[in-house]
Amino acid sequence: MKREKFSSSFSVFLATLGSAIGLGNIWRFPYITGMNGGGAFLFVYLICVLLVGIPVMISEFFIGRKTRLNPVLAFEKLGGRKWSVVGYMGIIASLLIMFFYSAVAGWVYSYTFKSLMGKFNGVTLETSKEIFINTITNPKGVILWQIIALLVVAFVLAMGVKGGIERATKILMPILFILILICDIRALTLENSFEGIKFLFAVDFSKLKSSSILTALGLSFFKLSLGVGAMITYASYFTDDDNLMLTSLNVALSDTLISLLAGIAIFPTVFAFNMEPSYGPGLLFITLPLIFSKLPFGNVLLFMFFLLTSIAATTAMLSLVEVSVAYFMEVKKIDRRKSVFIVTCIIALFGSLAALSVEGNVLSNVKILGKSIFDTFDYLSSNILLPLGGILISAFVGYFIRWEEVVLEIVKNHEYRNSVYLRVLLYVLKYITPILILVIFIKELF
């Protein structure tokens, strides 16, 4: 089977950015930024991105484009069969994430439909809570919307790299950006909205504690879709002349920008109505519908907000599912559409267990490792497999690959061979990044 590629560097950027952007950009990162010193936290976070996020992303880009293979075969080609275990770890991690992430995506899809149908007209705090509880505890409902979310992803992936992933991200990413800007403009016109801007951007070093630095460190890794094989898989479709270093920098900065724009859409609105700016499902599914219902044309704005949230969830899922699809195509020699079908069925089967295990649903009393099925999938992927994968990836490229080979693949241009930036990158990749990811691993584990 001839391997597809993205058609341009711009397509590469949009697809990779779509992989990095997820639900955490919408509800978690803006809140954590505000609670940990605003601009002070952003400064620390960007330093962590330079020391952790970008080096690992470049390493994954190198492995993917150099081999033009899925993560398992890519590591095997560059390092021998013993290194293929890192590729398998990525596939397992991506599947575990999809098992619970697809459930949350189903909630978002459900709320997008509810807002379109005007279900939040005149909603109160009590009825908003009731709608959310009914959404996540209705067995038939959670399975239905989870399957709908998976079918959207499966349809796109079945169309291939250019006809599916590239076309979808070219359409969805600009729409996401436009919708965020519309919500931002409306939020900034509200009375008392400046309090929300202060919450996000005011530089307050007194809030910046050691725990804040560890949080920034963890976000710089987890937020960019690293350690799961997604960036390796997408990089295997990159154009030959794409500058991997520049792409990684653009993606990291754009991902941060989107998160902050989402925060501007949320927190001026929250503060304008004197609501609690807590993050997580409560903010997204209870507080925001209540607030938007009080605004002129609030239902339209709420629909747009959940639509952009659905887009963020979908583009992230595309990259996660593609990791396993590429594996089945190249290792098991199964054509794309059958591979997509197999992977979707696996995710639907185990994902339904996660969806039914949230508090109040039919499997909420089933415990694995002392946790619900949903939380177990989250713990195994986020706390163990992702940081371990990040450590092994950075060590692999930093110590086991000839650096001249890495340099030539990164820039595809001999004149940059002795660039000071590349020498700094090598030093960071070998001596700083693995140690910092180890710190993340220990923090998440304990």
C-alpha positions in Angstrom: 0.0 0.0 0.0 1.4 3.4 -1.0 1.7 5.6 2.0 -0.2 8.9 2.0 1.3 12.3 3.0 -0.2 15.7 3.9 -0.2 18.0 0.9 1.6 21.1 2.4 3.3 22.5 5.5 0.1 24.4 6.3 -1.8 21.1 6.4 0.8 19.6 8.6 0.5 22.6 11.0 -3.3 22.4 11.2 -3.4 18.6 11.7 -0.8 18.7 14.3 -2.4 21.6 16.1 -5.7 19.7 16.0 -4.0 16.8 17.7 -2.6 19.0 20.5 -5.8 20.9 21.1 -8.3 19.0 23.3 -10.9 19.4 26.0 -8.2 20.4 28.5 -7.6 23.5 26.5 -11.1 24.6 27.0 -11.8 23.9 30.7 -8.6 23.1 32.5 -5.6 25.2 31.3 -7.2 28.7 31.5 -8.4 28.0 35.1 -5.1 26.6 36.3 -3.4 29.7 34.7 -5.6 32.1 36.6 -5.3 30.2 39.9 -1.5 30.0 39.8 -0.6 33.6 39.1 -1.8 34.4 35.6 1.0 35.9 33.6 3.6 34.5 36.1 2.3 31.0 35.5 2.3 31.5 31.7 6.0 32.5 31.9 6.9 29.4 33.8 4.7 27.2 31.5 6.4 28.5 28.3 9.8 27.8 29.8 8.7 24.2 30.6 7.4 23.9 27.0 10.9 24.8 25.7 12.5 22.3 28.1 10.0 19.4 27.8 7.3 19.9 25.2 9.2 21.0 22.2 12.2 18.6 22.6 9.9 15.6 22.9 7.7 16.8 20.0 10.7 17.2 17.8 11.9 13.8 18.8 8.6 12.3 17.8 8.5 14.2 14.6 12.0 12.9 13.7 11.0 9.3 14.4 7.8 9.5 12.4 9.1 11.3 9.3 12.5 9.5 9.2 10.8 6.1 9.1 7.4 6.9 7.5 6.0 4.1 9.7 3.6 3.6 12.6 5.2 3.8 16.1 5.9 0.1 16.5 7.7 -0.4 13.2 9.4 3.1 13.5 11.1 2.2 16.7 12.0 -1.2 15.4 13.5 0.2 12.3 15.7 2.7 14.1 16.6 0.8 17.2 15.8 -2.9 16.7 13.0 -5.1 18.0 13.6 -4.4 21.7 12.7 -0.7 21.1 9.3 -1.6 19.5 8.0 -1.9 23.0 7.9 1.9 23.2 5.7 1.9 20.1 3.4 -0.6 21.7 3.2 1.5 24.8 2.0 4.4 22.7 -0.7 2.4 21.0 -1.9 1.0 24.4 -1.9 4.5 25.9 -3.8 6.0 23.0 -6.5 3.4 23.3 -6.8 3.7 27.0 -7.2 7.5 26.6 -9.8 7.0 23.9 -11.8 4.6 26.2 -12.6 7.4 28.6 -12.1 10.5 26.3 -14.7 9.3 23.9 -17.2 9.1 26.8 -16.5 12.8 27.7 -16.7 13.7 24.0 -20.1 12.1 23.9 -21.2 14.4 26.7 -20.0 17.4 24.7 -21.8 16.2 21.6 -24.9 15.7 23.6 -24.7 19.3 25.0 -24.1 20.7 21.5 -27.4 19.0 20.4 -29.2 20.1 23.6 -28.1 23.8 23.1 -29.2 23.7 19.4 -32.6 22.4 20.5 -32.9 25.2 23.1 -32.9 22.9 26.1 -31.2 25.5 28.3 -33.8 28.2 27.9 -34.6 29.6 31.4 -32.3 27.1 33.1 -31.6 27.5 36.8 -28.7 26.2 38.8 -30.8 23.2 40.0 -32.1 22.3 36.6 -28.6 22.8 35.1 -27.2 20.3 37.6 -30.1 17.9 36.9 -29.5 18.0 33.1 -25.8 17.2 33.7 -26.5 14.3 36.1 -29.1 12.9 33.7 -26.7 13.2 30.8 -23.9 11.2 32.4 -26.0 8.7 34.3 -28.5 7.7 31.5 -27.0 4.4 30.2 -28.6 4.5 26.8 -27.8 8.2 26.3 -24.1 8.0 27.2 -23.6 5.0 24.9 -25.6 6.6 22.0 -23.6 9.9 22.1 -20.3 8.1 22.6 -21.0 6.0 19.5 -22.0 9.2 17.5 -18.7 10.8 18.5 -16.8 7.7 17.4 -18.7 7.4 14.1 -17.7 11.0 13.2 -14.1 10.2 13.9 -14.3 6.9 12.0 -15.9 8.5 9.0 -13.1 11.1 8.7 -10.3 8.5 9.2 -11.9 6.1 6.7 -11.4 8.8 4.0 -7.6 8.7 4.5 -4.9 11.2 5.3 -5.6 13.8 2.6 -9.3 13.2 2.0 -10.0 12.7 5.7 -7.6 14.1 8.3 -6.3 16.9 6.2 -9.6 18.0 4.8 -11.3 17.8 8.2 -8.7 19.8 10.0 -8.6 22.4 7.2 -12.3 23.0 7.8 -12.6 22.5 11.5 -9.6 24.4 12.8 -10.5 27.7 11.2 -14.2 27.3 12.4 -12.9 26.6 15.9 -10.8 29.8 15.8 -13.6 31.9 14.5 -16.1 30.6 17.0 -13.7 31.3 19.9 -13.2 34.9 18.6 -17.0 35.5 18.5 -17.4 34.2 22.0 -14.5 36.3 23.1 -15.9 39.5 21.7 -19.3 38.9 23.4 -17.6 38.0 26.7 -15.5 41.2 26.7 -18.6 43.4 26.2 -20.1 42.2 29.5 -20.1 44.4 32.6 -17.4 43.4 35.1 -15.7 41.3 32.3 -12.3 42.9 33.2 -12.2 40.8 36.4 -12.0 37.7 34.2 -9.1 39.2 32.2 -7.3 40.0 35.4 -7.9 36.5 36.6 -6.2 35.1 33.5 -3.4 37.5 32.9 -2.5 39.6 36.0 1.1 38.7 36.9 1.0 37.6 40.5 4.2 35.8 41.6 2.8 35.4 45.2 0.5 32.6 43.8 3.4 30.9 42.1 4.5 28.1 44.4 6.5 24.9 43.9 3.3 23.0 43.2 2.5 25.6 40.5 5.9 24.9 38.8 5.2 21.1 38.9 1.8 21.7 37.4 3.3 23.8 34.6 5.8 21.1 34.0 3.1 18.4 33.7 1.0 20.5 31.4 3.9 21.2 29.1 4.0 17.5 28.4 0.5 16.2 28.7 -1.2 19.2 26.9 0.7 18.6 23.6 -0.5 15.1 22.9 3.0 13.6 23.5 4.0 10.1 24.5 1.0 8.3 22.9 2.4 7.8 19.3 0.1 10.5 17.8 2.8 12.9 16.8 5.0 10.0 15.5 2.1 8.8 13.4 1.2 12.2 12.1 4.8 13.0 11.4 5.0 9.9 9.2 2.6 11.8 6.9 4.6 15.1 6.9 5.9 16.7 3.8 9.6 16.1 3.0 10.6 19.8 3.3 8.7 20.7 6.5 11.0 22.3 9.1 10.3 20.1 12.2 11.8 22.6 14.7 9.6 25.5 13.4 6.5 23.3 13.2 6.9 22.2 16.9 7.4 25.8 18.0 4.3 27.0 16.0 2.1 24.2 17.4 3.2 24.7 21.0 2.6 28.5 20.8 -0.7 28.2 18.9 -2.0 25.6 21.3 -1.3 28.0 24.2 -3.0 30.8 22.3 -6.1 28.8 21.7 -6.3 27.9 25.4 -6.0 31.5 26.4 -8.7 32.6 23.9 -10.9 29.9 25.4 -10.2 31.4 28.8 -11.2 34.8 27.5 -14.5 33.4 26.3 -15.2 31.8 29.6 -13.9 33.8 32.6 -15.1 37.3 31.8 -18.5 35.8 31.5 -18.1 33.8 34.8 -17.0 36.9 36.7 -19.7 39.1 35.1 -22.3 36.9 36.8 -20.3 36.5 40.1 -20.0 32.7 39.6 -17.3 30.4 40.9 -14.5 30.0 38.3 -13.8 26.3 39.1 -12.6 24.1 36.3 -13.7 20.7 35.1 -17.1 19.3 34.1 -18.9 21.6 36.6 -17.7 24.7 34.8 -18.4 23.4 31.3 -21.6 21.5 31.8 -23.3 23.3 34.7 -22.0 26.9 35.1 -21.7 28.0 31.5 -25.2 26.9 30.4 -26.6 28.8 33.4 -24.7 31.9 32.5 -25.4 31.9 28.8 -29.1 31.4 29.4 -29.1 34.9 31.0 -27.5 36.6 28.0 -29.3 38.1 24.9 -29.0 35.4 22.2 -27.3 33.3 24.9 -28.6 30.1 23.4 -26.8 30.9 20.1 -23.6 31.6 21.9 -23.9 28.5 24.0 -24.4 26.4 20.9 -21.3 28.0 19.3 -19.2 27.3 22.4 -20.2 23.7 22.6 -19.7 23.3 18.8 -16.1 24.6 19.2 -15.6 22.3 22.2 -16.9 19.4 20.0 -14.4 20.3 17.3 -11.5 20.3 19.8 -12.6 16.9 21.1 -12.9 15.5 17.5 -9.6 16.7 16.2 -7.8 15.3 19.2 -9.6 11.9 18.8 -8.6 11.8 15.1 -4.9 11.6 16.0 -5.4 9.2 18.9 -7.4 6.7 16.8 -5.1 7.0 13.8 -2.2 5.6 15.9 -3.9 2.2 16.1 -5.3 2.4 12.6 -1.8 2.9 11.2 -0.6 -0.1 13.2 -3.3 -2.4 11.8 -2.7 -1.2 8.3 1.1 -1.7 8.3 1.7 -4.5 10.8 -1.5 -6.6 10.3 -1.8 -5.6 6.6 -5.4 -4.7 6.8 -6.8 -2.0 4.5 -7.7 1.4 6.0 -11.5 1.1 6.2 -11.4 -2.3 7.9 -8.7 -1.1 10.3 -10.8 1.9 11.2 -13.8 -0.4 11.8 -11.8 -2.8 14.0 -10.3 0.1 16.1 -13.6 1.8 16.4 -15.3 -1.4 17.7 -12.5 -1.9 20.2 -12.9 1.6 21.5 -16.7 1.4 21.6 -16.6 -1.9 23.6 -14.2 -0.8 26.3 -15.3 2.9 26.1 -18.8 1.9 26.9 -17.5 0.3 30.2 -15.9 3.7 31.0 -19.0 5.6 30.1 -21.2 3.4 32.3 -18.8 3.6 35.3 -19.1 7.3 36.2 -20.7 8.1 39.5 -24.4 7.3 39.4 -24.3 5.0 36.4 -24.8 1.3 36.3 -21.2 0.2 36.6 -20.1 2.9 39.1 -19.6 0.3 41.8 -17.2 -1.8 39.8 -13.6 -1.0 41.0 -10.2 -1.8 39.4 -7.1 -0.9 41.4 -9.5 0.8 43.8 -10.8 3.1 41.1 -13.7 3.2 38.7 -13.2 1.8 35.2 -13.2 5.4 33.9 -10.5 6.5 36.4 -8.4 3.4 35.9 -8.1 4.0 32.2 -7.1 7.6 32.9 -4.6 6.6 35.6 -2.8 3.9 33.6 -2.5 6.1 30.6 -1.8 9.6 32.1 0.1 8.6 35.2 2.2 5.7 33.9 2.4 5.1 30.1 2.6 8.7 28.9 5.5 9.9 31.1 7.4 6.6 30.7 6.9 6.9 26.9 8.2 10.5 27.1 11.3 9.5 29.0 12.1 6.6 26.6 11.5 8.8 23.5 13.8 11.6 24.6 16.5 9.1 25.7 16.2 7.2 22.5 16.7 10.2 20.2 19.2 11.8 22.6 21.5 8.8 23.1 20.8 6.1 20.6 20.5 8.0 17.3 23.5 9.6 15.6 22.9 13.4 16.1 23.9 14.3 12.6 21.2 12.1 11.3 18.6 13.8 13.6 19.8 17.3 12.5 19.5 16.6 8.8 16.0 15.2 9.3 14.8 18.1 11.5 15.6 20.9 9.0 16.3 19.1 5.7 18.9 21.8 5.1 22.7 21.5 5.5 23.2 25.1 6.2 21.6 24.7 9.7 23.8 21.8 10.6 25.9 23.7 13.1 23.1 25.9 14.3 23.4 27.0 18.0 19.7 26.2 18.4 20.3 22.6 17.5 23.3 22.2 19.8 21.1 23.6 22.6 18.3 21.2 21.7 20.7 18.2 21.9 21.9 19.3 25.3 18.4 19.8 26.6 17.2 16.5 25.1 20.0 14.5 26.7 20.4 16.1 30.1 17.3 18.1 31.0 14.2 16.7 29.3 14.4 13.1 30.7 15.0 14.4 34.2 12.1 16.8 34.1 9.7 14.1 32.7 10.9 11.8 35.5 9.8 14.5 37.9 6.4 14.5 36.2 6.2 10.8 36.4 7.0 10.7 40.1 4.5 13.5 40.8 1.7 11.8 38.8 2.5 8.4 40.3 2.3 9.6 43.9 
